[in-house]
Amino acid sequence: MKKERLDLNNSNNLFKTSEFILICVLSCLGIPIEALERDCRNPDKVIAVFKKTESMDKILEDFWKRQIKVEPISFWATVREIKSRIRSEAEYDY
């Protein structure tokens, strides 16, 4: 099955955040990171790009209300995976 190419220039179908814990929660709940970008105002910050999904609004609402539930071991593995991905992509940015 061919993966649909995501238009990163069309912000209507994208959600971007630099909030690391939110990035990890979304990823842990099965919403894949489409891209990682450097913040042009602060190169030490990374912005994760997600394709908007039907479930995302509810996840975001629950996250900001502090009502989100994730499995702890899976969350910790996701944190380590994303940190590793950010570090490995940073090696190629400089």
N, C-alpha and C positions, 0 to 999 in steps of 0.2 A: 504494500500500500504506500503510495507516494504522500509524503508529508506536505501539507499546505504551507506555502511560503508566506510568512507574515510580513506585511508592509510596516516597517518600523517608523516610517514617516507619517503614517495615518494614525493620529493620536486618538481617533474616535473608538478604535477597537483595542486600545492599549491602556494598561494601568502601570504607572511608574512610581517607585518609592525608593527612598534611601534608608528607610527605617529597618535596620538589620533584623530585629526580632520579627517584624511583620513579614519580611522576605522569607524568613525561616518557617513561619507558621503557614504561609500560603504554599510554600514548597512541600512542607510536611503533609498538608492536606490534599496534595495531588495536583496542584496548579503549577505547571512547569515554568521555570524561568526561561524566557525566550532569548534574552540578551542581558549582558552586564555592561554598563556604560560608566565612564568616569564623569564625575560632576565637574563641569568646566570652571565653576567658581571655586571649587575645593577639590583638587585632584586626589586628596586622600580619601574622599568619599566615593562610594560606588552606588549607582542607581540600577536597580533591577527592573527589567521590563517584563511584564506579564500580559498575555492575551486575556482580555476581559471574558469572563464566563458568567453564566446565569447564576451560579452559586456565589460569586465573588462579593456582591453587595451584602449578602447576609453574613458572610465570613468577616468582612470589614467592620460591619456594624457590631457583631459579637466581639471582635478584637478590641475595638475602641471602648466598648462597654465592659471590658474585662470579663466576658462571659464565654470566651472561646475555650474549647477543650481539645487538647492534643495528647497523644500517648507519649509519655516522657522519654522513653528510650529511643523511640523513633525521632522525636524532636531533637535530642542530643546528637544523634547520628546525622541529621539534616544540618545542624549547626556546623559540625565538623566538615561535612561535605562542601557546604557553601563557602566556608572560610578557605578551604583548600582550593576551591575553584577560583575565588577572588585572588588568592596569592599566585596561583599559576598563570592566570591571565595578566596579572600585574607585571610578571617577569617579561612579557612580550610588549608591554606598553612603553617601556623606557628604552 
